[in-house]
Amino acid sequence: MNRAFLTAALVFGSTIPAMPTAQAQHLSADGAYQTFHTIADQYFSDVYFHFSPTAGTSAGLHQYDTQLEDYSAASVEKEIAALHAFEKKVEAIDPSALDASVAGDRQILLNNIHSSLLTLEVIRPWEKNPDNYSSGITNAVFVIMERPYASADSRLHAVVEREKQMPQVFAEARKNLKNPPRIYTEIALEQIDGLVSFFQNDVPAAFKDATDADTKAAFAKSNAAVIESLKSYGAWMKSDLLPRSNGDYKLGADTFSKKLSYDEMVDLPLDRLLDIAYADLHKNQAEFARIAKEVDPTKTPQQVLAELATIHPAPDQLLNAFQSNFSGLIDFINTHHIITIPSKVEPTLEETPPFMRATTQASMDPPGAFETRSTKAYFNVTLPEKSWTPEHVAEHMAAFNVGTIISTSVHEAYPGHYVQFLWQPEFSSSIRKVLGSNTNIEGWAHYCEQMMLDQGYGQPGAGAKDEREAKLIRLGQLQDALLRDARFVNSIKLHTGQFTFDQAVDFFVKEGYQSHSVGLMETKRGTADATYLYYTLGKLEIMKLRADLMKKQGAAFNLQDFHNSFMRQGFAPIKIIRKAMLHDDSPVL
């Protein structure tokens, strides 16, 4: 199914009656193929984007721009019913009647349905997470204002139409939220002032070029109503919701395992996954200690880490420091035949949007899979705020030391997220462009951090000025790896009750080599982003796939061919990619 076909189907809202189950079970191969693609198109138009129009805008499908998510309990029930209906339709298609790639797409689609049902019926964030409402409406405006895919007047009109529906969102929130975890309400309260500021300052500034008087007048009215609704919601959370926020954020072992199976196609027992996590953690700690001793044999690894934290650009040079890395990375990738880079266009560096700064240090924001009018990719970097103390600035800039600034450039841009985005036209289906597996997306970017240094980047003459800097660059990469190892352990232990919140924070500091403020931020994230073990998990899956392919191909193995072949598989779970590249069902780990 090509991109143009799906876009057209969504634009015109094509709906083809579902084939009865008994008939579907006796389809010819051609019939099964056609039926599956019809159902997939219907799923995107009738469920996926219908109930998440903000995701439609983000994907580049601008017929959704004036729509907003319906946060009511009745809408949740409608979505659940629609998901169950499509679950039956997809299950009725025999995967053996499809070729391997399309059978993989069927499994990805079915898993997405199962995961969505698990979220709505079991995890129930609509009843537990107040930030989903306040940050949800903020994102609904941000995806319109971030890209100039249409005129300022046209996009501002869409913002107005969405904003008109936002006060009702908070009416639904007050009805839906039942005994949330206290940490969720605290996080929502921490965010609320930044969200109010976003609507007060950032949104009007983004549309300063709008000229239509009627639209501007309508915006002044709708935006004022949203600001008032957010302030009222914040006051309600503080006075009413927080005192009765006594719920549990833990998923529990069974739900956690199901989510991991549906999202990532990983079904190893959790105790086995913990063994894998600790093994990688200890290996990286030992390597950090070995290299730290080479840097300065008179200091402990923690003392060398403290020194590393001070070696960073000045805050006002941070964006330039990232930009200056690009040419060296691109040259190295090309001359060492690491991967094909499909475009010479570089991502655009910019400061992280204000409302995202509390939770992210750097991020890649590429256009959606179907965006044709505004195709820039933004590399966002969070700079220190002018109001921060010198101590706060120093702690923030430690995350951009001489080593981590390299690994972040690799992770976000070359050959990480940005290069994978550039490969999207090669993905075989819209399913593989839209329904992404994080062990693939984040696993790939994290894998690249180590792979690039293993291939020789970060050595004198290739990203480092001398041997000492080369060692510091490796230490920065290992520090980032230890952060992801700590996420791996904490995600399981937090959600199965083996760690308290405070124990998880301490684990990030002591075992993950992070500052206390980073440990606190990471643990907060882990309470809601339960399976954020996918960075290291995906990296290890990709490394095993590479090793198994090397063993199978012997002298014929070629690293660039491996990476290019991996890219062509899209955002599919590694289990599906293994089958495509190895032609077997061998274990992912």
N, C-alpha and C positions, 0 to 999 in steps of 0.2 A: 504494500500500500504506500503510494508516494505521498509526499507532503501536500502537494496541491489537491489531491483527491480528498484528504481528510479536511483540509481547510474549507473546500467547497461544500462538503457534506455538512459541516458545522454552520457555515454561513447560511445555507438554505434550509437548515433544520430538517434534513432528510430523515424520515422515519419509515422503515420497512417492517411490516408485520413479522413477528418472530415465527419461525417455523416450529410446528408442534414437536415435542421431544421425541416421540416414537419415530417420526419421519427423520429427524436430525440424526438419529442413531444409525440410519441406513443410507446415509449420503455417500455418493461417490467421492473420491478424493477432491475433484474439482468443486463439487457441491459443498463439501466441508470447508474448503478454503474460502469460497465466496461467502458462505454463511458466517464464518468466523469474522471476516473483515467487515461485513455488514453489522454484526453485533458489536464489534469493537468501535465502529464509528458511532453507533447509537449510544454506546456506553459513555463516550466522551461528550456527546451533545446532550443526552438525556439525564446523565448522572454527574459525571466528573466536573464538567464546567457549569452545568445547570445549577448545582448546589454550591459551587465555588467560583462565582463569576470573577472574583479578584484573580484567581489562578488563570482564568481565560485571558484577562487583560495582560497579565504577566507573560503568558505564552505568545502574545501577539495577535490574539483573536479579539479584535476591538468591537465586535458586535455586543460584547458583554460589558462595555465600559460604563454604561449608565445603570447597570444592575448591581445590587449589593446582596451579600449573603443574608438569608432569612435565618435569624438565630432562635426562632421560636421552637418550643418543644414539639409542636405539630409538624414543623418542617423537618426536624430530626427524625420523627417517625416516618414521614414520607420518604426521606432518604434511605432509611433502613429498609423499608418495603421495596424500594427501587433496587437497592443492592441485592436483596434476596432474589428478586426476579431475574436480574442479570446473572447472578450466581448459577441459577438453574440453567439458563440459556448457554452459558459457557461450558458448564459441566456436561451438557448434552452432546457437545462436539467431541468426537473420538480423536484424541491426539495422534493415534497411529495413522489416521487418514491425512495428516498434515506432514509437510516436510519438516526437517529438524528445526529450522529457524522459526517457522510459524508455530510449531508446537511449543517452542520456547516462549514465543509471544503469548500464546494461550495461557501458559503457566504464570507468566508475569501478570497478565490481566486478572487471572483468578486469584492470585496472591494479593493483588491490590484490593480486590473486593473483600477477601477474607480479613485483611488488615483493617480496612475501613469499618467493617462490621465489628471487629474486636474493639476498635476505638470507640465507636458510638454505643455499642450495647454493653460492653464490659468496663472499659477504662473510663468512659463518660466524662471527658474533659469539659463538656458543655455544662455539667453540673458542679465541676470541681475547680476550674481554673478561671478566676475573674480577669486575668490579663488577656485571655483569648478574645474578650470583647473589646477592651480598650486598645490593645495593640492590633487587633484584627481590623478595626475601622481605620486605624492609622495607615496600615499597609495598603488598604483599599484605595487610599488617596495617593500614597507614595508611588505605586506602580503606574499611576496616570501621569504624575508630575516628573518622574525621573527621566523619561525619554521623550524627545520632541518628535514623536511619530506622527503628530498632526499639529495644526496651528494651536497657538496658546488659547484662542477663543474656543476652539472645538474641544480641547481637553478640559478647559475650565468648565464648559457646559457639562461634561461628563462628571466632573468633581461635584458640581452643584447637585446633579441628579442623585449621586451617591450620598452626599451629605444630607439631603432631605430625608433619607431613610435612617440616618444614624441615631437620632434620639430614641427611636423605637428599639434599637439594639439594646440600649441600657434598660429599657422597660422589661425586655425579655431576660436580660441578665439578672435583674432583681427577682424575677419569678423562677429562673432555672437553678441558680446557685444554691446548693444544699451542702452545708458542712464541708467547705473546701479545706485542704491542708493549710495550716497557718502560714507556711513558707510561701505558698502560692499567693495568698492575699498580701503578704508582706512585699513580695516581688512586684505585684500589680501596683501597690501603693508607692513603691520606690520609682516606678516608671511613670506614674501619672503626671507629675509636673513636667517632665520632658515631652510628654505627648501633648499636653496643653500648649506648651511653648512651640511645638511643631506646628500646630494649627494657628497659633497667634502670629508666628513670625515666618516660618519656612514656607508654608503653603502660599500665603500672599506674595512672598518674594519670588516664588517659582513662576507665578503668573503675572508678573509686573508688565509684561509685554502685551497682555490682553487688551483689546481696544473696544469690544462690544459693550456698550453702556448697560444694556439690559442684563447681560450675563454677569457683568461685574456687580451690579446692584443685587442680583439674585445670590451671588456668591457672598457678598457682605452679610446678607441675612442668614443663609444656610450655615456659613462658617461660624458666625456668632452663636447660633443654636448648638452647634457641635461643641464649641468651647464650653458653653454653659452646661451641656450634658456631661462632658468629661469632668468638670469641676464638681458637679453634683454627685456623679458616680464615685469620685474620690472621697468626698465627704461621707457618702453612704457606706463605702467600704470601711472607712476608719471607725465610724460610730456604730454601725450595725453588723457588718459582715465579719470584721476582724475578731470581735469578742466571741463569735460563735464559729470560728474557723478551727475546728478540732479534728478534721479529717486526716486520712493517711495517704501520703503520696506514693507509698510502695505498691508496685504492681503485684508482687508475689511471684514465686518461682514459675507457676503454671502459665500465668498471663505473659510474663516476661519471655518465657521459652516460645510461646505461640507467636508473639510479636516478632521475635528474632527469626523464627521459621518463615513467617509470611513476608517480612520485609527483606530479609537477606538470604533466605533459603539455607540457613545454618541450623541444624537440629542436634548438634552435639550436646550432651548433658552439661549442665551449668558447672558442676564441679570439674569436669574435664576442661571447659573453657577457662576456668580460674587457674588451673594448672598451667595452661598455655600462656595466660596473661603474666603470671608470676615468673615463668621461665624467661619470657622476653624482657620483663622488667629487670631481673637480676643480670641477664646478659648485658643489657645496656648500662646498668650501673657499674658492672665490672669494666666495661670498655671505657666508660667515663673516667673511672679511677686510674686506669692504665695511662690514658692520654694526659690526664691532669698531672700525673707524676712526671711525665715527660716535659710538660710546660714548666712546672716548678716543683722539684722533688722535696722542697722544704715546706710545702703547704698541703693541707688536706684537700680532698676534692671539693668540699664546701667552700673553702677559702679561695680556690681557683674559680669556682662558680661566682663568688662575690666579686672577684676581679673582672671576670667576663662581663658581668652586669653593667660595669662602668664604661665599657668600650662600645660606644654607639655614636651615631651622628648627633649633631645638635638638632633639637626639635624642628627648627625652621628649615633644616636640610633633609628631613626624613623622606619627603616625596622624591626629592632629587636623588637620594641614595638608592631608592628602589628603581627609579628610571635608569640610573647609570648601570644597574646590573643587567638590564635586558639585553643589550648588545653582546656582552660577554657570554651570557647563557645561550643566546641564539647561535652565535658562532661556534660554541662548543658542541651544541646539539647537532649542528650541521656537519662540522668537520669530523666528529666522532660517530656519526651515523647512529644517533640515539633513537630518533623518531622523525618522521616527515612532518614538517610544520606547514599546514595547508595555506597559510596567508602570511604576507609580510607586514600586515597591519598590526600594530602593537596595541595593547589595551590602554585606556586613558586613565592616568592616575588622578585621584581626587581625594579630598578629605571625606571621611565617613559621614553620611548624613547624621544630623544631630541626634535624632531619636534612636539611632542604632549604636551610639557610641558606648553605652553602658555595658553592652554585652559582646562586643566584637572589637578586636584589635586590627584585623585586616580581613578583607573578603573580596571575592571576585563576583561581579554582577554582570553576567552576559545577557544579551537580549533573549527573549523566549524563542522556542523552537520554530514558531510560525511568524515571527516579527520580520517584516520586509521593509519597513519605512525608516527604522532607526536602529542601526545594527552595531553601534558602538558597544564595547564591553568596558565596564568601569572596574578598576582596581582601587578599592576603597582602603584607606589607611587612617586610623584614628590618631589624631595629634593631641598633645596635652592641651587642656583648657587653660585660658589665661588666669582663671581664678584659683588654680591649683597651687598648693604649697610646693616648695622645692623638693620635699621628700616624696610627695605624690608624683611629681614629674619624673624624679629619678627612678621610682619603682615602675612607672609606666614605660619609660624608655629602656629599662633593662630587658623588656621583651623584644626590643629591636637592636640587640647587640650584634657584634660583627658576625656571629655565627647564625643567629636566628633570622637576621635580615636576609641572609642567603637562602636559608631553608624556606622562609616565607615567600620569597620571590619565586623559588622553584615550585612550591606548593600551589600558590595562587595563579602563577602565570606560565612559566617555561620550565619543564613541559607538563605542568599540572593542570589545574582547572581550565585555564584559558585555551591551551592546546586541545584538550578534550572537547571543549566547546567548538573549536574550529573544525573538528572532525564530524560535527553533526550531520552535514549533508550526506555523509557516507553511511549513516545509520540505516539499517534495512527497513525500519518501520516507524510509524509515529508512536507506537507503544514504547519503543526503545528510546525515543526522544523525550517523552513526557513522564513515563513511570520509572523513575530512577531508583536504583539500589545504592544505598550509601556506602556499603562495603566496596562497591565499584567506584563511585564518584570520589568519596573522601579517601578510600583505600588507595586509589590510583595516585592522588595528590600526595599522600603521606609516603607511599612507596617511592615516589620520585625523589623525595628529599634524601633518602639514603642511596638510592640507585645512582643519582648524579655524582655524589661524592665517591662512591665505589668505582665509578667509571673514570675518575680522575679530576672532576671539577673541584674547585676549592684548593687546588695545589698551587705552588708558586708559578706564576705565569698564566694561571687559569682560574682567576677569581681571588687569589691570595697574593700578597706582595712578598711573603717569605714563609719559611717553615713554621715559625711560631704562629703566624696568622692562620696558616693552614690547620694547625692543631686546634686553634680556638674556633675555627669554622666547624670542625668536626664535633667539638664539644657543644656548640650551639645546636647542631643537628641532633645530637644525642639528648640534649635537654628537651627539645621538642618531642623526641620519641618517648622520653620518660613521662612527659605530660600525657601523651596518648595512652601509655601503659597504665598510668594511674586512673585515667578514665575507664579503661577496660575493667580493672579490678573494682573500682567504685560503682560502676553501673550495676554490676551483679550484686555486690554486697549491700549497696543502698536499698535495692528493690527486693531483696530477699531477707532483709532485717539483720544481716550480719554486721553491718556498720551503722552507728548513729550518724547523724549529720556532722557532728563535731569530729568524730573519728575519720570521716571521709575528708574533711578539710585538712586534718593533720596528715593524712596519707599523701595528699597532694604535696604538702610542704616537705615532709621527711623522706618519702620514697620517690616522689615525682620531681623533686628539686625545683619547686615553684615557691614564689612568695606567698605570704598568708593571704593577701588580697586576691591573688589569682586563684588560690585554693578555695576561697570563699565563693568567688564568682563561678568557678567550675562546679562546685558542689551544688550551688543553687540551680545551675543549668541542668545538672544530672537528675534532680528531682522530677523534672518534667520531660527532659530529653532522655528517656530511660535507657535507650540502647545506643548511647554515644560511645560505646566500645567499638563502633564500626570502623574507626580510623585504623587502629592496629590490626583488628580482625581482618579487614580487607587487605591491608598491606601484606600480612602473612599468607593470605590466600593467593595473592598475586605472585609472591615469591615462590610458593610451592608450585604453582602452575608453571612458572618459568623453569624451575629446577626439573620438574617432570618432563617438560617439553625438551629441555636440553638433553636429558637422559634418553628420550625417545629418538631425537633427531641426530644426536652425536655431533660430528664435525659439520653437519649441514645447518646447525642452529645459527640463527642470525638475530642479534638483539633488536635491530631496527625492524626487521620483519615481524618479530614477536610483538613489539609495541604497536606497530601499525595494524596487525591482525586483531590485537586486543581492542584498539580504538574502534574498528569497524563493527564490533559487536554491540556498540551503543552502551547504554547505562544498565545493561542486564546484570543480574546477580552472577557472581563468579561461578557458581555451580553450572549455570547454563553456558557460560563462556568456556568452561573446561570441556564440556561435552562437545562443543563446536570445534575446539582446537585440538583436543586429544582423542576425540571420538570414543570416549568411554565414560563410565559413571564412577570413576575413582574418587576418593574422598577429597574434600576441599582443604582439609588440614590434616 
